Amino acid sequence: MTTSTDNEAGRSVMDRLLHSAIDQLREVPPYRVRVDEVADRAGIPRSEARAIFPQDAVLNESVAGYAMVQLADALTRALVTAPPGDNRAALIAISHAYVDWARGNRALYGAISARLLQPSNADSIVRRYDASFAPLVRRFLGEDGPDVTTRRAAIARATLFGLTDLILERRENIWLLPNPDFNAEISATIAEFVDILIASMPARD
């Protein structure tokens, strides 16, 4: 027979285990790699690897930087395919490229997203690259000067981040419309979102 004391003891152990797990997650962020483990996998002496990457943080920043360069290249190549002067096509192209690259490079995207979720005072190449795209997105939204700047760029960035997360975590069946052609549904969702952004531009005097 289970007594109330047993239940309290069980809950206490569970609480301790949960707190321990949370502490471990804080100490070992998602998509983090360690120099020694990477060196062993590559067949390189740990001392030699440590001479290049003295700390795990240095290696992780390099991995994230490499990933961000690859993503930026994918976005740039997508923009080249968009018809010149067609802002709608440009926004759709870079949104597609972002989602498609993340789907094809899940681990590298994880390194990027982990950096984007760092505290605001953290400096990283990922944050600098991310910030560099803000003026471009605002230009495609028709915001060429401070007098017409809106919150749409922030909404666009947050939505793209969230849509990518839904897709990578396979939760699209909850939020996206049912469609046997998953890729077509992603395309339709991105296009409709871009249309909403463009249509919400305040009228100029």
MODELLER restraints for C-alpha pairs under 7 A, 6 or more apart:
rsr = mdl.restraints
at = mdl.atoms
rsr.add(forms.Gaussian(group=physical.xy_distance, feature=features.Distance(at['CA:30:A'], at['CA:114:A']), mean=6.85, stdev=0.5))
rsr.add(forms.Gaussian(group=physical.xy_distance, feature=features.Distance(at['CA:31:A'], at['CA:110:A']), mean=5.95, stdev=0.5))
rsr.add(forms.Gaussian(group=physical.xy_distance, feature=features.Distance(at['CA:31:A'], at['CA:111:A']), mean=5.51, stdev=0.5))
rsr.add(forms.Gaussian(group=physical.xy_distance, feature=features.Distance(at['CA:32:A'], at['CA:60:A']), mean=6.35, stdev=0.5))
rsr.add(forms.Gaussian(group=physical.xy_distance, feature=features.Distance(at['CA:33:A'], at['CA:56:A']), mean=6.92, stdev=0.5))
rsr.add(forms.Gaussian(group=physical.xy_distance, feature=features.Distance(at['CA:33:A'], at['CA:60:A']), mean=6.28, stdev=0.5))
rsr.add(forms.Gaussian(group=physical.xy_distance, feature=features.Distance(at['CA:34:A'], at['CA:56:A']), mean=5.16, stdev=0.5))
rsr.add(forms.Gaussian(group=physical.xy_distance, feature=features.Distance(at['CA:35:A'], at['CA:49:A']), mean=6.80, stdev=0.5))
rsr.add(forms.Gaussian(group=physical.xy_distance, feature=features.Distance(at['CA:35:A'], at['CA:50:A']), mean=6.90, stdev=0.5))
rsr.add(forms.Gaussian(group=physical.xy_distance, feature=features.Distance(at['CA:35:A'], at['CA:53:A']), mean=6.98, stdev=0.5))
rsr.add(forms.Gaussian(group=physical.xy_distance, feature=features.Distance(at['CA:35:A'], at['CA:56:A']), mean=5.45, stdev=0.5))
rsr.add(forms.Gaussian(group=physical.xy_distance, feature=features.Distance(at['CA:35:A'], at['CA:59:A']), mean=6.77, stdev=0.5))
rsr.add(forms.Gaussian(group=physical.xy_distance, feature=features.Distance(at['CA:36:A'], at['CA:46:A']), mean=5.58, stdev=0.5))
rsr.add(forms.Gaussian(group=physical.xy_distance, feature=features.Distance(at['CA:39:A'], at['CA:45:A']), mean=6.33, stdev=0.5))
rsr.add(forms.Gaussian(group=physical.xy_distance, feature=features.Distance(at['CA:39:A'], at['CA:46:A']), mean=5.61, stdev=0.5))
rsr.add(forms.Gaussian(group=physical.xy_distance, feature=features.Distance(at['CA:39:A'], at['CA:49:A']), mean=6.08, stdev=0.5))
rsr.add(forms.Gaussian(group=physical.xy_distance, feature=features.Distance(at['CA:53:A'], at['CA:59:A']), mean=5.57, stdev=0.5))
rsr.add(forms.Gaussian(group=physical.xy_distance, feature=features.Distance(at['CA:64:A'], at['CA:111:A']), mean=5.27, stdev=0.5))
rsr.add(forms.Gaussian(group=physical.xy_distance, feature=features.Distance(at['CA:64:A'], at['CA:112:A']), mean=5.51, stdev=0.5))
rsr.add(forms.Gaussian(group=physical.xy_distance, feature=features.Distance(at['CA:64:A'], at['CA:126:A']), mean=6.67, stdev=0.5))
rsr.add(forms.Gaussian(group=physical.xy_distance, feature=features.Distance(at['CA:65:A'], at['CA:125:A']), mean=5.64, stdev=0.5))
rsr.add(forms.Gaussian(group=physical.xy_distance, feature=features.Distance(at['CA:65:A'], at['CA:126:A']), mean=6.06, stdev=0.5))
rsr.add(forms.Gaussian(group=physical.xy_distance, feature=features.Distance(at['CA:67:A'], at['CA:108:A']), mean=5.43, stdev=0.5))
rsr.add(forms.Gaussian(group=physical.xy_distance, feature=features.Distance(at['CA:67:A'], at['CA:109:A']), mean=6.91, stdev=0.5))
rsr.add(forms.Gaussian(group=physical.xy_distance, feature=features.Distance(at['CA:67:A'], at['CA:112:A']), mean=6.76, stdev=0.5))
rsr.add(forms.Gaussian(group=physical.xy_distance, feature=features.Distance(at['CA:68:A'], at['CA:112:A']), mean=6.53, stdev=0.5))
rsr.add(forms.Gaussian(group=physical.xy_distance, feature=features.Distance(at['CA:68:A'], at['CA:126:A']), mean=5.86, stdev=0.5))
rsr.add(forms.Gaussian(group=physical.xy_distance, feature=features.Distance(at['CA:71:A'], at['CA:101:A']), mean=6.66, stdev=0.5))
rsr.add(forms.Gaussian(group=physical.xy_distance, feature=features.Distance(at['CA:74:A'], at['CA:97:A']), mean=6.17, stdev=0.5))
rsr.add(forms.Gaussian(group=physical.xy_distance, feature=features.Distance(at['CA:75:A'], at['CA:94:A']), mean=5.20, stdev=0.5))
rsr.add(forms.Gaussian(group=physical.xy_distance, feature=features.Distance(at['CA:75:A'], at['CA:97:A']), mean=5.57, stdev=0.5))
rsr.add(forms.Gaussian(group=physical.xy_distance, feature=features.Distance(at['CA:75:A'], at['CA:98:A']), mean=6.57, stdev=0.5))
rsr.add(forms.Gaussian(group=physical.xy_distance, feature=features.Distance(at['CA:78:A'], at['CA:93:A']), mean=5.52, stdev=0.5))
rsr.add(forms.Gaussian(group=physical.xy_distance, feature=features.Distance(at['CA:78:A'], at['CA:94:A']), mean=5.90, stdev=0.5))
rsr.add(forms.Gaussian(group=physical.xy_distance, feature=features.Distance(at['CA:78:A'], at['CA:97:A']), mean=6.21, stdev=0.5))
rsr.add(forms.Gaussian(group=physical.xy_distance, feature=features.Distance(at['CA:79:A'], at['CA:90:A']), mean=5.75, stdev=0.5))
rsr.add(forms.Gaussian(group=physical.xy_distance, feature=features.Distance(at['CA:79:A'], at['CA:93:A']), mean=6.13, stdev=0.5))
rsr.add(forms.Gaussian(group=physical.xy_distance, feature=features.Distance(at['CA:79:A'], at['CA:94:A']), mean=6.30, stdev=0.5))
rsr.add(forms.Gaussian(group=physical.xy_distance, feature=features.Distance(at['CA:82:A'], at['CA:89:A']), mean=5.65, stdev=0.5))
rsr.add(forms.Gaussian(group=physical.xy_distance, feature=features.Distance(at['CA:82:A'], at['CA:90:A']), mean=5.38, stdev=0.5))
rsr.add(forms.Gaussian(group=physical.xy_distance, feature=features.Distance(at['CA:82:A'], at['CA:93:A']), mean=6.67, stdev=0.5))
rsr.add(forms.Gaussian(group=physical.xy_distance, feature=features.Distance(at['CA:83:A'], at['CA:89:A']), mean=6.94, stdev=0.5))
rsr.add(forms.Gaussian(group=physical.xy_distance, feature=features.Distance(at['CA:87:A'], at['CA:140:A']), mean=4.84, stdev=0.5))
rsr.add(forms.Gaussian(group=physical.xy_distance, feature=features.Distance(at['CA:87:A'], at['CA:141:A']), mean=7.00, stdev=0.5))
rsr.add(forms.Gaussian(group=physical.xy_distance, feature=features.Distance(at['CA:88:A'], at['CA:194:A']), mean=6.84, stdev=0.5))
rsr.add(forms.Gaussian(group=physical.xy_distance, feature=features.Distance(at['CA:91:A'], at['CA:140:A']), mean=6.73, stdev=0.5))
rsr.add(forms.Gaussian(group=physical.xy_distance, feature=features.Distance(at['CA:91:A'], at['CA:194:A']), mean=6.77, stdev=0.5))
rsr.add(forms.Gaussian(group=physical.xy_distance, feature=features.Distance(at['CA:92:A'], at['CA:190:A']), mean=6.50, stdev=0.5))
rsr.add(forms.Gaussian(group=physical.xy_distance, feature=features.Distance(at['CA:92:A'], at['CA:191:A']), mean=6.09, stdev=0.5))
rsr.add(forms.Gaussian(group=physical.xy_distance, feature=features.Distance(at['CA:92:A'], at['CA:194:A']), mean=6.60, stdev=0.5))
rsr.add(forms.Gaussian(group=physical.xy_distance, feature=features.Distance(at['CA:95:A'], at['CA:160:A']), mean=6.95, stdev=0.5))
rsr.add(forms.Gaussian(group=physical.xy_distance, feature=features.Distance(at['CA:95:A'], at['CA:190:A']), mean=6.95, stdev=0.5))
rsr.add(forms.Gaussian(group=physical.xy_distance, feature=features.Distance(at['CA:99:A'], at['CA:164:A']), mean=5.60, stdev=0.5))
rsr.add(forms.Gaussian(group=physical.xy_distance, feature=features.Distance(at['CA:102:A'], at['CA:109:A']), mean=5.40, stdev=0.5))
rsr.add(forms.Gaussian(group=physical.xy_distance, feature=features.Distance(at['CA:103:A'], at['CA:168:A']), mean=6.48, stdev=0.5))
rsr.add(forms.Gaussian(group=physical.xy_distance, feature=features.Distance(at['CA:112:A'], at['CA:126:A']), mean=6.39, stdev=0.5))
rsr.add(forms.Gaussian(group=physical.xy_distance, feature=features.Distance(at['CA:115:A'], at['CA:126:A']), mean=6.51, stdev=0.5))
rsr.add(forms.Gaussian(group=physical.xy_distance, feature=features.Distance(at['CA:116:A'], at['CA:126:A']), mean=6.96, stdev=0.5))
rsr.add(forms.Gaussian(group=physical.xy_distance, feature=features.Distance(at['CA:116:A'], at['CA:127:A']), mean=6.24, stdev=0.5))
rsr.add(forms.Gaussian(group=physical.xy_distance, feature=features.Distance(at['CA:137:A'], at['CA:153:A']), mean=6.44, stdev=0.5))
rsr.add(forms.Gaussian(group=physical.xy_distance, feature=features.Distance(at['CA:138:A'], at['CA:153:A']), mean=5.92, stdev=0.5))
rsr.add(forms.Gaussian(group=physical.xy_distance, feature=features.Distance(at['CA:141:A'], at['CA:198:A']), mean=6.41, stdev=0.5))
rsr.add(forms.Gaussian(group=physical.xy_distance, feature=features.Distance(at['CA:143:A'], at['CA:149:A']), mean=5.36, stdev=0.5))
rsr.add(forms.Gaussian(group=physical.xy_distance, feature=features.Distance(at['CA:152:A'], at['CA:197:A']), mean=6.53, stdev=0.5))
rsr.add(forms.Gaussian(group=physical.xy_distance, feature=features.Distance(at['CA:166:A'], at['CA:172:A']), mean=5.51, stdev=0.5))
rsr.add(forms.Gaussian(group=physical.xy_distance, feature=features.Distance(at['CA:179:A'], at['CA:185:A']), mean=6.17, stdev=0.5))
